[in-house]
Each structure stands twice: as C-alpha cells, then as structure tokens.
Amino acid sequence: MNPDLVERIQETPDTTLIMVDGAKYIVRESMADVIDLIAAYRARIVGMAYGTDQALRSSTNTGPQPALAPVAALHSTQHGRALDGGR
C-alpha cells in the first residue's frame, strides 16, 4: 500500500484508510499505529535520499505494511465494494 495515496484515516471504531481514488481499506492497526508506520516509512525514504539509512539501501523491503482486515468485515462498509484488491 502506498502511504502517499492515503487521503484520510478514520477510526470509527475500525481503522479505515480512504485513498485519493475513493477506495477504502479496513486495517487491523489503530489509527495511531498507521500514522506511526507512515511516518517511519517516510523517514526511511528521506534517510535513503541522504544516505543515512544503510539498512534499507541494501534491502528491497520497504518495511511493515498495514494488514487488511478479513473480507467478512468489509461487508459493513458504506460502499459495499470489495476493498482487498481482489485477493
């Protein structure tokens, strides 16, 4: 999931990521955890740009990603569309 495409994050009570294209993803993490993951990801990108993040430069792994909720939980979303990317 590209954190640069996240438009909004809601926690009512499930944490929902609303993307710039209108897609909605329900994730297991709390809103605070998602914000921390996005901040850590962006810090690693900046670190790579300045050459200060050697661990990430030698790896193709971009770090932890929010985990999508089970598909059964998605039936209660407003739009009722499959939000797991067809997986």
C-alpha positions as CSV (number, residue, x, y, z in Angstrom):
1,M,0.0,0.0,0.0
2,N,1.4,3.4,-1.0
3,P,1.1,5.7,2.0
4,D,1.4,8.7,-0.3
5,L,-2.1,7.8,-1.7
6,V,-3.8,7.8,1.7
7,E,-6.2,10.8,1.8
8,R,-7.7,10.2,5.2
9,I,-7.7,7.8,8.1
10,Q,-10.8,7.3,10.2
11,E,-11.2,5.2,13.3
12,T,-15.0,4.7,13.9
13,P,-14.4,2.1,15.5
14,D,-12.5,0.2,12.7
15,T,-9.5,1.9,11.3
16,T,-10.3,2.8,7.7
17,L,-7.8,4.2,5.1
18,I,-9.5,6.3,2.5
19,M,-7.4,6.6,-0.6
20,V,-7.2,9.5,-3.1
21,D,-9.2,7.4,-5.6
22,G,-12.0,6.8,-3.1
23,A,-11.1,3.2,-2.3
24,K,-11.5,2.3,1.4
25,Y,-9.4,-0.3,3.3
26,I,-10.1,-1.5,6.8
27,V,-6.9,-2.4,8.6
28,R,-6.2,-4.2,11.8
29,E,-3.9,-1.5,13.3
30,S,-5.1,1.5,15.3
31,M,-5.1,4.9,13.7
32,A,-2.0,5.9,15.8
33,D,-0.2,2.8,14.6
34,V,-0.9,3.5,11.0
35,I,0.3,7.1,11.4
36,D,3.5,5.8,13.1
37,L,4.0,3.3,10.2
38,I,3.6,6.1,7.6
39,A,6.0,8.4,9.5
40,A,8.6,5.6,9.8
41,Y,8.3,4.8,6.1
42,R,8.7,8.5,5.1
43,A,11.7,8.8,7.5
44,R,13.3,5.8,5.8
45,I,12.8,7.3,2.3
46,V,14.4,10.6,3.4
47,G,17.2,8.7,5.1
48,M,17.8,6.8,1.8
49,A,17.9,10.1,-0.1
50,Y,20.5,11.5,2.2
51,G,22.4,8.2,2.5
52,T,21.8,7.8,6.2
53,D,19.7,4.7,6.1
54,Q,22.2,1.9,5.1
55,A,19.9,-1.0,6.2
56,L,17.2,-0.1,3.8
57,R,19.5,0.7,0.9
58,S,20.7,-2.9,1.0
59,S,17.2,-4.4,1.1
60,T,14.2,-4.2,-1.2
61,N,11.8,-4.5,1.8
62,T,10.1,-1.2,2.4
63,G,9.1,-2.1,6.0
64,P,5.9,-3.1,7.7
65,Q,2.6,-2.5,5.9
66,P,-0.9,-2.2,7.5
67,A,-2.7,-5.6,7.4
68,L,-6.0,-5.7,5.7
69,A,-9.0,-6.9,7.8
70,P,-10.7,-10.2,6.8
71,V,-13.1,-9.9,3.9
72,A,-16.1,-10.7,6.1
73,A,-15.5,-7.4,7.9
74,L,-15.8,-5.5,4.7
75,H,-19.5,-6.2,4.2
76,S,-20.3,-3.5,6.7
77,T,-18.6,-0.7,4.7
78,Q,-20.6,2.2,3.3
79,H,-19.9,1.4,-0.3
80,G,-20.1,-2.4,0.0
81,R,-17.4,-3.0,-2.6
82,A,-14.5,-5.4,-2.3
83,L,-11.7,-3.5,-0.8
84,D,-9.0,-6.2,-0.7
85,G,-7.8,-5.6,-4.3
86,G,-9.4,-8.8,-5.5
87,R,-7.2,-11.0,-3.3
